Amino acid sequence: MIELLRTNDPVLISWLSAVLGEAEIEIIVFDAHTSILEGSANAIRRRVMVIDDDFDEAKRLFEEAVAELDGNVGAYEFPE
């Protein structure tokens, strides 16, 4: 598994799941429960993971979908 992005935006995660699901790319969300337990501080972001072999296509599809929406998809960051 490889990290595609980090976010605490549940709408973004759902949207990303739908976008990638159309290409039969499954996401797995790490740290979802930890993020909820932490509270509203947003100190621990949820990590959206994909299978290593799907990473390049997943990132490309995500970037294309974000561009179609002029970047208005919520807060996220790519891993360092």
C-alpha positions in Angstrom: 0.0 0.0 0.0 1.2 3.5 -0.7 -0.2 6.8 0.6 -2.0 8.9 -2.1 -3.0 11.8 0.1 -4.0 13.0 3.6 -7.2 14.8 4.6 -9.8 15.0 7.3 -12.5 15.9 4.8 -15.0 13.0 4.7 -16.7 14.4 1.6 -13.4 14.5 -0.3 -12.7 10.9 0.7 -16.1 9.8 -0.5 -15.7 11.7 -3.8 -12.2 10.3 -4.3 -13.5 6.8 -3.7 -16.2 7.3 -6.4 -13.7 8.9 -8.9 -11.2 6.1 -8.5 -13.9 3.4 -8.2 -14.9 4.2 -11.8 -11.4 3.0 -12.8 -11.7 0.0 -10.4 -9.1 1.4 -8.1 -10.0 0.7 -4.4 -8.9 3.1 -1.6 -8.3 2.2 2.0 -8.5 4.9 4.6 -5.9 4.6 7.4 -6.2 6.5 10.7 -9.9 7.2 10.4 -10.7 6.1 13.9 -7.6 7.8 15.4 -8.6 11.0 13.7 -12.1 10.8 15.2 -10.8 10.1 18.7 -8.4 13.0 18.5 -11.4 15.4 18.2 -11.7 18.5 16.2 -8.0 19.5 16.4 -7.3 17.9 13.0 -3.9 16.9 14.3 -4.1 13.4 12.8 -5.2 13.3 9.2 -6.7 10.3 7.5 -4.4 8.7 5.0 -5.9 7.6 1.7 -4.0 4.5 0.5 -4.0 2.6 -2.8 -2.2 -0.5 -4.0 1.3 0.2 -5.1 0.5 -0.8 -8.7 -2.5 1.6 -8.9 -0.6 4.6 -7.4 0.4 6.4 -10.7 -3.0 6.0 -12.3 -4.8 7.0 -9.0 -2.7 10.1 -8.7 -3.3 11.0 -12.4 -7.1 10.5 -12.1 -7.2 12.5 -8.9 -5.3 15.4 -10.4 -7.4 15.4 -13.5 -10.6 15.4 -11.5 -9.4 18.2 -9.3 -8.5 20.3 -12.3 -12.0 19.8 -13.8 -13.4 21.3 -10.6 -10.8 24.2 -10.6 -9.3 22.8 -7.4 -12.4 23.2 -5.3 -12.4 19.8 -3.6 -11.5 20.6 0.0 -8.4 20.5 2.0 -5.8 17.8 1.4 -2.0 17.3 1.2 0.3 14.9 -0.6 2.8 12.9 1.5 6.3 14.2 1.8 
